[in-house]
Amino acid sequence: MPAKNKTTGQPLAGAALLKETCRRIRAARSYWDAHNNRACRGERDKAMALYESMSAAEREKVPQALRVWLRYRSEKYFGEHRTQPGRGRE
């Protein structure tokens, strides 16, 4: 039997949003370090969606190392200019 999802359906706000965003970025970085690109891409996309829903003041509370990785370094590898996974090799 799968684990029960404990989400209430309400969007995150305040400290909970900050905590979840940082958690997702750290998870994406750990997947990146483990060379698990598919999982990294999924976590990065979720983290980016949360990050973009934050106000400018809330974004400043995210540690700089996480912000830099999310916005710049990961964009280099997962940006729109890159070939999407699953296409190419045949």
N, CA, C and O atoms as a DFTB+ gen file, in Angstrom:
360 C
 N C O
     1  1       0.841      -1.165       0.000
     2  2       0.000       0.000       0.000
     3  2       0.897       1.243       0.000
     4  3       1.809       1.334       0.823
     5  1       0.659       2.204      -0.907
     6  2       1.503       3.393      -0.964
     7  2       1.278       4.300       0.247
     8  3       0.230       4.258       0.891
     9  1       2.280       5.113       0.534
    10  2       2.181       6.047       1.644
    11  2       1.119       7.095       1.342
    12  3       0.891       7.445       0.184
    13  1       0.479       7.586       2.382
    14  2      -0.561       8.593       2.209
    15  2       0.078       9.958       2.022
    16  3       1.050      10.305       2.693
    17  1      -0.477      10.710       1.117
    18  2      -0.006      12.059       0.864
    19  2      -0.641      12.982       1.895
    20  3      -1.865      13.027       2.013
    21  1       0.177      13.718       2.641
    22  2      -0.332      14.547       3.722
    23  2      -0.556      15.996       3.328
    24  3      -0.721      16.846       4.203
    25  1      -0.567      16.300       2.048
    26  2      -0.780      17.678       1.641
    27  2      -2.233      18.065       1.850
    28  3      -3.136      17.242       1.699
    29  1      -2.445      19.316       2.196
    30  2      -3.791      19.801       2.464
    31  2      -4.429      20.437       1.238
    32  3      -5.607      20.793       1.265
    33  1      -3.665      20.582       0.173
    34  2      -4.215      21.167      -1.039
    35  2      -4.074      22.678      -1.069
    36  3      -4.379      23.306      -2.083
    37  1      -3.618      23.273       0.025
    38  2      -3.444      24.714       0.075
    39  2      -2.029      25.057      -0.375
    40  3      -1.089      24.328      -0.057
    41  1      -1.863      26.157      -1.112
    42  2      -0.517      26.535      -1.540
    43  2       0.348      26.933      -0.348
    44  3      -0.154      27.452       0.650
    45  1       1.633      26.687      -0.460
    46  2       2.561      27.025       0.610
    47  2       2.760      28.537       0.671
    48  3       2.642      29.237      -0.334
    49  1       3.064      29.021       1.869
    50  2       3.321      30.448       2.048
    51  2       4.275      30.640       3.210
    52  3       4.365      29.798       4.103
    53  1       4.984      31.756       3.189
    54  2       5.851      32.115       4.300
    55  2       7.007      31.163       4.513
    56  3       7.709      30.784       3.576
    57  1       7.189      30.784       5.773
    58  2       8.313      29.930       6.158
    59  2       8.216      28.547       5.522
    60  3       9.235      27.952       5.169
    61  1       7.003      28.035       5.375
    62  2       6.826      26.712       4.772
    63  2       7.270      26.713       3.306
    64  3       7.877      25.752       2.834
    65  1       6.965      27.788       2.599
    66  2       7.380      27.911       1.198
    67  2       8.901      27.990       1.097
    68  3       9.502      27.339       0.242
    69  1       9.517      28.775       1.954
    70  2      10.974      28.892       1.965
    71  2      11.632      27.548       2.266
    72  3      12.586      27.153       1.596
    73  1      11.124      26.858       3.263
    74  2      11.694      25.572       3.667
    75  2      11.562      24.532       2.554
    76  3      12.510      23.798       2.273
    77  1      10.410      24.469       1.932
    78  2      10.185      23.492       0.860
    79  2      11.036      23.810      -0.365
    80  3      11.550      22.899      -1.013
    81  1      11.189      25.093      -0.690
    82  2      12.023      25.488      -1.829
    83  2      13.472      25.084      -1.607
    84  3      14.104      24.513      -2.496
    85  1      13.997      25.375      -0.431
    86  2      15.377      25.010      -0.110
    87  2      15.557      23.496      -0.120
    88  3      16.578      22.993      -0.586
    89  1      14.572      22.775       0.392
    90  2      14.650      21.316       0.414
    91  2      14.710      20.761      -1.005
    92  3      15.498      19.861      -1.293
    93  1      13.880      21.297      -1.882
    94  2      13.857      20.819      -3.273
    95  2      15.159      21.139      -4.004
    96  3      15.643      20.326      -4.791
    97  1      15.725      22.312      -3.750
    98  2      16.993      22.668      -4.400
    99  2      18.102      21.747      -3.910
   100  3      18.917      21.274      -4.703
   101  1      18.134      21.493      -2.607
   102  2      19.155      20.590      -2.064
   103  2      18.997      19.177      -2.620
   104  3      19.989      18.506      -2.903
   105  1      17.757      18.725      -2.775
   106  2      17.512      17.402      -3.343
   107  2      18.002      17.342      -4.791
   108  3      18.617      16.360      -5.205
   109  1      17.725      18.398      -5.554
   110  2      18.186      18.448      -6.948
   111  2      19.706      18.433      -7.015
   112  3      20.281      17.764      -7.873
   113  1      20.364      19.165      -6.115
   114  2      21.831      19.168      -6.088
   115  2      22.387      17.794      -5.746
   116  3      23.397      17.375      -6.312
   117  1      21.738      17.091      -4.829
   118  2      22.235      15.762      -4.467
   119  2      22.040      14.784      -5.626
   120  3      22.895      13.929      -5.861
   121  1      20.923      14.898      -6.353
   122  2      20.726      14.066      -7.538
   123  2      21.769      14.410      -8.602
   124  3      22.268      13.522      -9.293
   125  1      22.099      15.701      -8.735
   126  2      23.096      16.139      -9.698
   127  2      24.453      15.534      -9.359
   128  3      25.156      15.036     -10.239
   129  1      24.817      15.581      -8.081
   130  2      26.098      15.025      -7.650
   131  2      26.163      13.514      -7.860
   132  3      27.244      12.959      -8.061
   133  1      25.004      12.846      -7.814
   134  2      24.939      11.398      -8.014
   135  2      24.786      11.034      -9.495
   136  3      24.631       9.859      -9.828
   137  1      24.829      12.036     -10.388
   138  2      24.691      11.829     -11.835
   139  2      23.340      11.239     -12.218
   140  3      23.239      10.500     -13.197
   141  1      22.306      11.562     -11.455
   142  2      20.947      11.101     -11.734
   143  2      20.195      12.272     -12.367
   144  3      19.443      12.976     -11.694
   145  1      20.409      12.468     -13.664
   146  2      19.910      13.663     -14.337
   147  2      18.397      13.728     -14.435
   148  3      17.829      14.816     -14.339
   149  1      17.740      12.618     -14.619
   150  2      16.289      12.637     -14.743
   151  2      15.630      13.098     -13.442
   152  3      14.732      13.940     -13.460
   153  1      16.075      12.550     -12.326
   154  2      15.528      12.954     -11.030
   155  2      15.904      14.398     -10.722
   156  3      15.107      15.144     -10.153
   157  1      17.109      14.787     -11.096
   158  2      17.556      16.156     -10.875
   159  2      16.680      17.140     -11.644
   160  3      16.287      18.178     -11.113
   161  1      16.383      16.812     -12.878
   162  2      15.544      17.687     -13.704
   163  2      14.154      17.862     -13.090
   164  3      13.623      18.973     -13.066
   165  1      13.573      16.787     -12.600
   166  2      12.251      16.873     -11.986
   167  2      12.248      17.721     -10.726
   168  3      11.373      18.568     -10.545
   169  1      13.226      17.496      -9.850
   170  2      13.318      18.283      -8.615
   171  2      13.634      19.736      -8.918
   172  3      13.109      20.636      -8.263
   173  1      14.487      19.971      -9.906
   174  2      14.827      21.342     -10.265
   175  2      13.612      22.086     -10.797
   176  3      13.401      23.250     -10.459
   177  1      12.816      21.428     -11.622
   178  2      11.610      22.063     -12.148
   179  2      10.631      22.416     -11.033
   180  3      10.035      23.493     -11.046
   181  1      10.465      21.513     -10.072
   182  2       9.571      21.779      -8.940
   183  2      10.107      22.919      -8.077
   184  3       9.350      23.780      -7.628
   185  1      11.421      22.913      -7.852
   186  2      12.034      23.975      -7.054
   187  2      11.916      25.321      -7.765
   188  3      11.661      26.344      -7.131
   189  1      12.100      25.314      -9.075
   190  2      12.015      26.549      -9.841
   191  2      10.595      27.116      -9.796
   192  3      10.414      28.330      -9.700
   193  1       9.598      26.246      -9.865
   194  2       8.210      26.702      -9.795
   195  2       7.928      27.344      -8.434
   196  3       7.269      28.381      -8.356
   197  1       8.422      26.730      -7.379
   198  2       8.240      27.306      -6.042
   199  2       8.997      28.622      -5.912
   200  3       8.478      29.588      -5.353
   201  1      10.211      28.658      -6.423
   202  2      11.039      29.854      -6.337
   203  2      10.392      31.018      -7.077
   204  3      10.411      32.151      -6.598
   205  1       9.826      30.739      -8.235
   206  2       9.193      31.801      -9.016
   207  2       7.908      32.304      -8.378
   208  3       7.470      33.416      -8.673
   209  1       7.294      31.501      -7.505
   210  2       6.072      31.944      -6.837
   211  2       6.364      32.818      -5.617
   212  3       5.446      33.378      -5.018
   213  1       7.636      32.933      -5.251
   214  2       8.034      33.735      -4.094
   215  2       8.150      35.208      -4.462
   216  3       8.386      35.556      -5.619
   217  1       7.981      36.069      -3.457
   218  2       8.204      37.500      -3.663
   219  2       9.703      37.773      -3.622
   220  3      10.493      36.901      -3.261
   221  1      10.081      38.982      -3.992
   222  2      11.501      39.344      -4.003
   223  2      12.102      39.270      -2.605
   224  3      13.246      38.845      -2.448
   225  1      11.364      39.670      -1.608
   226  2      11.860      39.625      -0.228
   227  2      12.060      38.188       0.234
   228  3      13.023      37.888       0.939
   229  1      11.146      37.294      -0.166
   230  2      11.266      35.880       0.209
   231  2      12.442      35.230      -0.511
   232  3      13.129      34.381       0.058
   233  1      12.672      35.622      -1.752
   234  2      13.781      35.055      -2.518
   235  2      15.124      35.383      -1.880
   236  3      16.058      34.584      -1.951
   237  1      15.225      36.553      -1.257
   238  2      16.462      36.949      -0.591
   239  2      16.779      36.054       0.597
   240  3      17.936      35.967       1.007
   241  1      15.773      35.386       1.158
   242  2      15.971      34.512       2.322
   243  2      16.537      33.142       1.929
   244  3      17.053      32.417       2.780
   245  1      16.441      32.792       0.656
   246  2      17.028      31.536       0.184
   247  2      18.546      31.718       0.191
   248  3      19.039      32.721      -0.326
   249  1      19.298      30.776       0.763
   250  2      20.765      30.924       0.792
   251  2      21.342      31.148      -0.606
   252  3      20.889      30.561      -1.588
   253  1      22.347      32.009      -0.665
   254  2      22.900      32.405      -1.957
   255  2      23.445      31.225      -2.754
   256  3      23.295      31.188      -3.975
   257  1      24.067      30.273      -2.094
   258  2      24.620      29.115      -2.807
   259  2      23.516      28.343      -3.523
   260  3      23.717      27.855      -4.635
   261  1      22.356      28.233      -2.891
   262  2      21.236      27.523      -3.518
   263  2      20.659      28.333      -4.667
   264  3      20.314      27.779      -5.711
   265  1      20.552      29.654      -4.477
   266  2      20.031      30.516      -5.550
   267  2      20.921      30.468      -6.774
   268  3      20.431      30.381      -7.900
   269  1      22.217      30.524      -6.563
   270  2      23.161      30.506      -7.684
   271  2      23.041      29.192      -8.445
   272  3      22.982      29.190      -9.674
   273  1      23.006      28.078      -7.722
   274  2      22.901      26.787      -8.390
   275  2      21.605      26.681      -9.175
   276  3      21.602      26.217     -10.315
   277  1      20.506      27.109      -8.571
   278  2      19.204      26.983      -9.223
   279  2      19.103      27.843     -10.473
   280  3      18.654      27.365     -11.515
   281  1      19.508      29.086     -10.387
   282  2      19.280      30.007     -11.496
   283  2      20.327      29.940     -12.590
   284  3      19.991      30.071     -13.767
   285  1      21.573      29.740     -12.237
   286  2      22.630      29.855     -13.241
   287  2      23.225      28.516     -13.656
   288  3      23.134      28.124     -14.820
   289  1      23.831      27.821     -12.711
   290  2      24.542      26.593     -13.082
   291  2      23.607      25.548     -13.673
   292  3      23.930      24.941     -14.694
   293  1      22.454      25.329     -13.048
   294  2      21.562      24.305     -13.557
   295  2      20.919      24.726     -14.875
   296  3      20.574      23.873     -15.693
   297  1      20.752      26.040     -15.092
   298  2      20.183      26.508     -16.351
   299  2      21.110      26.166     -17.515
   300  3      20.654      25.922     -18.632
   301  1      22.397      26.151     -17.247
   302  2      23.363      25.803     -18.283
   303  2      23.111      24.396     -18.811
   304  3      23.263      24.142     -20.006
   305  1      22.731      23.494     -17.935
   306  2      22.555      22.097     -18.318
   307  2      21.110      21.718     -18.606
   308  3      20.865      20.780     -19.365
   309  1      20.148      22.422     -18.019
   310  2      18.747      22.041     -18.170
   311  2      17.905      23.108     -18.854
   312  3      16.678      23.004     -18.858
   313  1      18.517      24.115     -19.424
   314  2      17.789      25.214     -20.042
   315  2      17.057      24.801     -21.312
   316  3      17.174      23.670     -21.784
   317  1      16.304      25.743     -21.847
   318  2      15.503      25.508     -23.051
   319  2      16.365      25.236     -24.276
   320  3      15.917      24.582     -25.217
   321  1      17.594      25.731     -24.271
   322  2      18.467      25.553     -25.431
   323  2      19.032      24.141     -25.522
   324  3      19.634      23.788     -26.536
   325  1      18.854      23.327     -24.487
   326  2      19.382      21.968     -24.458
   327  2      18.410      20.983     -25.103
   328  3      17.199      21.204     -25.110
   329  1      18.948      19.908     -25.637
   330  2      18.120      18.856     -26.218
   331  2      17.356      18.154     -25.101
   332  3      17.937      17.824     -24.067
   333  1      16.084      17.928     -25.296
   334  2      15.253      17.266     -24.289
   335  2      15.661      15.812     -24.144
   336  3      16.107      15.201     -25.115
   337  1      15.518      15.239     -22.944
   338  2      15.898      13.836     -22.744
   339  2      15.003      12.902     -23.553
   340  3      13.835      13.198     -23.804
   341  1      15.566      11.787     -23.947
   342  2      14.804      10.774     -24.655
   343  2      14.814      10.947     -26.166
   344  3      14.241      10.126     -26.882
   345  1      15.449      11.992     -26.659
   346  2      15.512      12.228     -28.097
   347  2      16.959      12.167     -28.547
   348  3      17.854      12.557     -27.798
   349  1      17.196      11.698     -29.723
   350  2      18.545      11.759     -30.267
   351  2      19.121      10.403     -30.604
   352  3      19.258      10.062     -31.779
   353  1      19.459       9.624     -29.592
   354  2      20.119       8.336     -29.846
   355  2      19.129       7.310     -30.381
   356  3      18.097       7.031     -29.770
   357  1      19.470       6.767     -31.521
   358  2      18.590       5.745     -32.091
   359  2      19.403       4.718     -32.816
   360  3      18.848       3.769     -33.369
